[in-house]
């Protein structure tokens, strides 16, 4: 995803956030405007510097995550930790294929990734 696409998406979505998040998001958008290249092309030092200046929001403070969603995430992590579910990661080739598909059909690509990523292993008798 390009920096321009991220900026456009953030500007469209900022209206759903509480007003006290506006300065944070707008500052983040400004940092994206200053950069000519995409995050993917940054050096490791540049990425680390950006992360120091823009620390991630703890998931509990993220206004887009509902308490129900947070509980589902916690349950999924417990299932993985206890062996009731397994996470299948993408190979680099599969990840590249996924991003190509995201450009053409985001809903379908997301559905495929979700179906593939978490599954319950068969019960052993």
Backbone as numpy.savetxt, mean C-alpha at the origin, in Angstrom:
# Nx Ny Nz CAx CAy CAz Cx Cy Cz
3.50 2.93 -10.59 2.64 4.09 -10.59 3.54 5.32 -10.59
3.24 6.27 -11.44 4.09 7.45 -11.55 3.79 8.45 -10.44
4.72 9.36 -10.23 4.54 10.39 -9.21 3.33 11.26 -9.55
3.14 11.56 -10.83 1.99 12.38 -11.23 0.68 11.68 -10.88
0.61 10.38 -11.09 -0.61 9.63 -10.76 -0.87 9.64 -9.26
0.18 9.51 -8.48 0.03 9.53 -7.02 -0.48 10.90 -6.58
0.10 11.96 -7.13 -0.34 13.32 -6.77 -1.82 13.50 -7.10
-2.22 13.10 -8.31 -3.62 13.26 -8.72 -4.55 12.48 -7.81
-4.18 11.25 -7.47 -5.00 10.43 -6.60 -5.12 11.06 -5.22
-4.02 11.52 -4.67 -4.06 12.15 -3.34 -4.93 13.40 -3.33
-4.82 14.21 -4.37 -5.64 15.41 -4.42 -7.13 15.07 -4.50
-7.47 14.01 -5.22 -8.88 13.60 -5.31 -9.38 13.04 -3.99
-8.54 12.29 -3.30 -8.96 11.58 -2.09 -8.84 12.37 -0.80
-8.12 13.49 -0.82 -7.88 14.24 0.42 -9.17 14.73 1.06
-10.21 14.91 0.27 -11.46 15.44 0.81 -12.13 14.50 1.81
-11.80 13.21 1.80 -12.43 12.27 2.73 -11.72 12.24 4.08
-10.57 12.88 4.17 -9.81 12.88 5.42 -10.31 13.96 6.36
-10.09 13.77 7.66 -10.41 14.85 8.60 -9.54 16.08 8.30
-10.05 17.27 8.53 -9.32 18.50 8.19 -7.91 18.59 8.77
-7.68 17.99 9.95 -6.33 18.10 10.52 -5.30 17.31 9.74
-5.71 16.44 8.81 -4.77 15.70 7.97 -4.39 16.48 6.72
-5.17 17.51 6.35 -4.91 18.25 5.12 -3.48 18.78 5.04
-2.97 19.46 6.09 -1.60 19.98 5.97 -0.57 18.87 5.73
-0.75 17.71 6.38 0.20 16.61 6.20 0.17 16.11 4.77
-1.03 15.91 4.24 -1.16 15.39 2.87 -0.67 16.42 1.87
-1.04 17.68 2.07 -0.60 18.71 1.14 0.92 18.88 1.16
1.52 18.76 2.36 2.99 18.82 2.43 3.60 17.65 1.68
3.00 16.47 1.83 3.47 15.28 1.12 3.36 15.50 -0.39
2.23 16.05 -0.84 2.05 16.30 -2.28 3.11 17.29 -2.77
3.41 18.30 -1.97 4.43 19.27 -2.35 5.79 18.61 -2.50
6.10 17.65 -1.63 7.40 16.97 -1.76 7.44 16.19 -3.06
6.29 15.67 -3.49 6.26 14.94 -4.76 6.41 15.89 -5.93
5.86 17.10 -5.82 5.97 18.06 -6.91 7.41 18.52 -7.13
8.17 18.55 -6.05 9.55 19.01 -6.15 10.44 18.02 -6.89
10.04 16.79 -6.93 10.88 15.76 -7.53 10.56 15.57 -9.00
11.59 15.49 -9.81 11.41 15.28 -11.24 11.20 13.80 -11.56
11.82 12.95 -10.79 11.74 11.53 -11.09 10.82 10.81 -10.12
10.54 9.56 -10.42 9.66 8.75 -9.58 10.43 8.15 -8.40
9.69 7.84 -7.36 10.25 7.22 -6.16 11.04 5.97 -6.51
10.57 5.22 -7.51 11.24 3.97 -7.89 12.68 4.21 -8.35
12.96 5.40 -8.86 14.29 5.69 -9.39 15.21 6.37 -8.38
14.74 6.59 -7.17 15.56 7.26 -6.17 16.66 6.33 -5.69
17.74 6.94 -5.22 18.81 6.17 -4.59 18.34 5.75 -3.20
19.01 4.76 -2.63 18.65 4.32 -1.27 18.78 5.46 -0.26
19.81 6.29 -0.40 19.99 7.42 0.51 18.83 8.41 0.41
18.41 8.68 -0.82 17.32 9.62 -1.03 16.02 9.06 -0.45
15.78 7.77 -0.60 14.58 7.14 -0.02 14.60 7.23 1.50
15.74 6.91 2.09 15.85 6.96 3.55 15.64 8.38 4.07
16.18 9.35 3.38 16.00 10.76 3.77 14.53 11.14 3.70
13.85 10.73 2.62 12.42 11.03 2.47 11.62 10.38 3.59
11.94 9.13 3.92 11.22 8.44 4.98 11.45 9.08 6.34
12.66 9.61 6.58 12.93 10.32 7.83 12.06 11.58 7.92
11.87 12.27 6.81 11.08 13.50 6.79 9.58 13.22 6.77
9.18 12.04 6.31 7.77 11.68 6.18 7.52 10.31 6.80
7.59 10.23 8.12 7.41 8.91 8.74 6.01 8.36 8.49
5.90 7.04 8.39 4.58 6.45 8.15 3.64 6.71 9.32
2.35 6.78 9.00 1.31 6.95 10.03 1.06 5.59 10.65
1.07 5.47 11.97 0.72 4.18 12.58 -0.66 3.75 12.12
-0.84 2.48 11.85 -2.09 1.99 11.29 -3.28 2.34 12.18
-3.07 2.38 13.49 -4.16 2.72 14.40 -4.62 4.16 14.21
-3.74 5.05 13.71 -4.07 6.46 13.51 -4.51 6.77 12.09
-4.49 5.78 11.21 -4.86 5.99 9.82 -6.38 6.14 9.71
-6.86 7.29 9.24 -8.31 7.50 9.19 -9.02 6.62 8.17
-8.27 6.00 7.26 -8.91 5.15 6.24 -9.12 3.73 6.74
-8.54 3.37 7.88 -8.66 2.02 8.42 -9.72 2.02 9.52
-10.77 1.24 9.31 -11.84 1.15 10.31 -11.41 0.15 11.40
-12.01 0.23 12.58 -11.69 -0.76 13.62 -11.95 -2.19 13.15
-12.99 -2.40 12.34 -13.30 -3.74 11.83 -12.19 -4.23 10.88
-11.73 -3.31 10.03 -10.65 -3.67 9.11 -9.37 -3.99 9.88
-9.08 -3.19 10.88 -7.90 -3.41 11.71 -7.97 -4.77 12.39
-9.13 -5.15 12.89 -9.29 -6.46 13.52 -9.10 -7.59 12.52
-9.63 -7.41 11.29 -9.43 -8.43 10.25 -7.94 -8.59 9.93
-7.22 -7.47 9.87 -5.78 -7.54 9.61 -5.06 -8.28 10.74
-5.41 -7.95 11.97 -4.78 -8.62 13.11 -5.08 -10.12 13.09
-6.33 -10.48 12.75 -6.69 -11.89 12.69 -5.91 -12.60 11.58
-5.74 -11.94 10.46 -4.98 -12.54 9.35 -3.54 -12.79 9.77
-2.92 -11.82 10.48 -1.55 -12.01 10.96 -1.48 -13.16 11.96
-2.48 -13.25 12.85 -2.51 -14.37 13.81 -2.62 -15.70 13.07
-3.48 -15.77 12.05 -3.64 -17.00 11.27 -2.32 -17.42 10.62
-1.60 -16.45 10.09 -0.30 -16.76 9.47 0.69 -17.21 10.52
0.77 -16.48 11.64 1.71 -16.82 12.70 1.45 -18.21 13.27
0.17 -18.59 13.36 -0.19 -19.88 13.95 -0.30 -21.00 12.91
0.03 -20.70 11.63 0.03 -21.74 10.61 -1.33 -22.10 10.03
-2.37 -21.33 10.36 -3.69 -21.61 9.80 -3.85 -21.02 8.40
-2.97 -20.09 8.03 -2.99 -19.49 6.70 -1.55 -19.30 6.25
-1.37 -19.25 4.96 -0.04 -19.08 4.41 -0.05 -17.91 3.42
1.00 -17.13 3.42 1.12 -16.02 2.49 2.03 -16.46 1.35
1.54 -16.30 0.14 2.32 -16.64 -1.04 2.82 -15.34 -1.64
4.13 -15.16 -1.67 4.69 -13.92 -2.19 4.88 -14.02 -3.71
4.97 -12.87 -4.35 5.22 -12.80 -5.78 6.70 -12.95 -6.07
7.03 -13.63 -7.15 8.40 -13.59 -7.67 8.54 -12.24 -8.36
9.76 -11.78 -8.64 9.91 -10.50 -9.35 9.16 -10.48 -10.69
9.16 -11.61 -11.40 8.46 -11.67 -12.69 6.95 -11.55 -12.49
6.42 -12.25 -11.48 4.99 -12.18 -11.20 4.58 -10.78 -10.75
5.45 -10.13 -9.99 5.15 -8.78 -9.54 5.10 -7.82 -10.72
6.04 -7.95 -11.65 6.03 -7.11 -12.85 4.76 -7.35 -13.67
4.37 -8.61 -13.79 3.13 -8.96 -14.51 1.92 -8.33 -13.81
1.91 -8.39 -12.48 0.82 -7.81 -11.71 0.70 -6.31 -11.99
1.82 -5.57 -11.98 1.77 -4.13 -12.20 1.33 -3.80 -13.62
1.73 -4.63 -14.58 1.26 -4.42 -15.96 -0.25 -4.60 -16.04
-0.75 -5.64 -15.36 -2.18 -5.89 -15.36 -2.93 -4.77 -14.63
-2.33 -4.20 -13.58 -2.95 -3.11 -12.84 -3.22 -1.91 -13.75
-2.36 -1.69 -14.73 -2.56 -0.57 -15.65 -3.80 -0.77 -16.51
-4.10 -2.03 -16.82 -5.22 -2.31 -17.73 -6.53 -2.60 -17.00
-6.45 -3.35 -15.90 -7.66 -3.73 -15.18 -7.36 -3.84 -13.69
-7.36 -2.70 -12.97 -6.99 -2.72 -11.55 -7.87 -3.63 -10.70
-9.17 -3.64 -10.95 -10.07 -4.47 -10.14 -9.75 -5.94 -10.29
-9.56 -6.36 -11.53 -9.27 -7.78 -11.80 -7.91 -8.17 -11.23
-6.91 -7.32 -11.40 -5.57 -7.61 -10.89 -5.59 -7.72 -9.37
-6.31 -6.81 -8.72 -6.40 -6.83 -7.26 -7.10 -8.09 -6.78
-8.20 -8.46 -7.44 -8.93 -9.66 -7.05 -8.06 -10.91 -7.19
-7.31 -11.00 -8.28 -6.42 -12.15 -8.49 -5.34 -12.20 -7.41
-4.76 -11.04 -7.10 -3.69 -11.00 -6.10 -4.22 -11.40 -4.73
-5.40 -10.92 -4.38 -5.97 -11.28 -3.08 -6.27 -12.77 -3.00
-6.84 -13.31 -4.08 -7.17 -14.73 -4.08 -5.90 -15.58 -3.97
-4.82 -15.10 -4.55 -3.57 -15.84 -4.57 -2.77 -15.65 -3.28
-2.87 -14.49 -2.68 -1.98 -14.13 -1.58 -2.30 -14.84 -0.27
-3.54 -15.01 0.05 -3.90 -15.62 1.33 -4.81 -16.81 1.08
-4.40 -17.94 1.54 -5.27 -19.09 1.43 -5.07 -19.96 2.66
-6.03 -20.78 2.93 -5.95 -21.70 4.06 -5.33 -23.00 3.57
-4.25 -23.45 4.17 -3.67 -24.72 3.76 -4.61 -25.86 4.12
-4.55 -26.96 3.37 -5.44 -28.09 3.70 -5.14 -28.62 5.10
-6.20 -29.04 5.78 -6.03 -29.60 7.13 -5.38 -30.97 7.04
-4.47 -31.23 7.93 -3.80 -32.52 7.96 -4.60 -33.46 8.87
-4.78 -34.68 8.39 -5.57 -35.61 9.20 -4.72 -36.42 10.14
